[in-house]
Amino acid sequence: MHRVKNYLEKRNADYKIHDVTADPDALQRLKDLGYIQNPVVFDTHTGDHWYGFNPTKIDAAIAAANDLAAADL
C-alpha cells in the first residue's frame, strides 16, 4: 500500500484510504469483487479497480480526474 500512497502523494492526487481491518463493510465489498489482498485501488471516475501498484492505471486515473476538473471550470 505504501507504494501506491507515495505515488499518489507525489502527484498531488486526491485519494481516500479505507482500513478494511476497521471497516467490515469495506472488507466485504472487496471480497464481493473477488479481492483477497490489499491494496485495491478504485478509480471513482470510471469505476475501474485493480489490485496493487500499477503506475500506468494510476496515471490514467489522475489524468482523467484532471480532465474532468478542467472541464468543470
Contacts in CASP RR format, 6 or more apart in sequence:
PFRMAT RR
TARGET T0000
AUTHOR 0000-0000-0000
METHOD contacts of the structure
MODEL  1
MHRVKNYLEKRNADYKIHDVTADPDALQRLKDLGYIQNPVVFDTHTGDHW
YGFNPTKIDAAIAAANDLAAADL
1 17 0 8 1.000
1 38 0 8 1.000
1 39 0 8 1.000
3 53 0 8 1.000
4 39 0 8 1.000
4 41 0 8 1.000
4 52 0 8 1.000
4 53 0 8 1.000
4 58 0 8 1.000
5 15 0 8 1.000
5 17 0 8 1.000
7 53 0 8 1.000
7 55 0 8 1.000
7 58 0 8 1.000
8 15 0 8 1.000
8 58 0 8 1.000
8 62 0 8 1.000
11 58 0 8 1.000
11 59 0 8 1.000
11 62 0 8 1.000
13 58 0 8 1.000
13 61 0 8 1.000
13 62 0 8 1.000
13 65 0 8 1.000
14 65 0 8 1.000
18 26 0 8 1.000
19 26 0 8 1.000
20 26 0 8 1.000
20 27 0 8 1.000
20 30 0 8 1.000
20 38 0 8 1.000
21 27 0 8 1.000
30 38 0 8 1.000
30 40 0 8 1.000
33 40 0 8 1.000
33 49 0 8 1.000
35 51 0 8 1.000
37 51 0 8 1.000
38 51 0 8 1.000
39 51 0 8 1.000
39 52 0 8 1.000
39 53 0 8 1.000
40 49 0 8 1.000
40 50 0 8 1.000
40 51 0 8 1.000
40 52 0 8 1.000
41 49 0 8 1.000
41 50 0 8 1.000
41 51 0 8 1.000
41 52 0 8 1.000
41 54 0 8 1.000
41 57 0 8 1.000
41 58 0 8 1.000
41 61 0 8 1.000
42 48 0 8 1.000
42 49 0 8 1.000
43 49 0 8 1.000
43 57 0 8 1.000
43 61 0 8 1.000
43 64 0 8 1.000
45 61 0 8 1.000
45 64 0 8 1.000
45 65 0 8 1.000
45 68 0 8 1.000
46 61 0 8 1.000
46 64 0 8 1.000
48 57 0 8 1.000
48 61 0 8 1.000
50 57 0 8 1.000
END
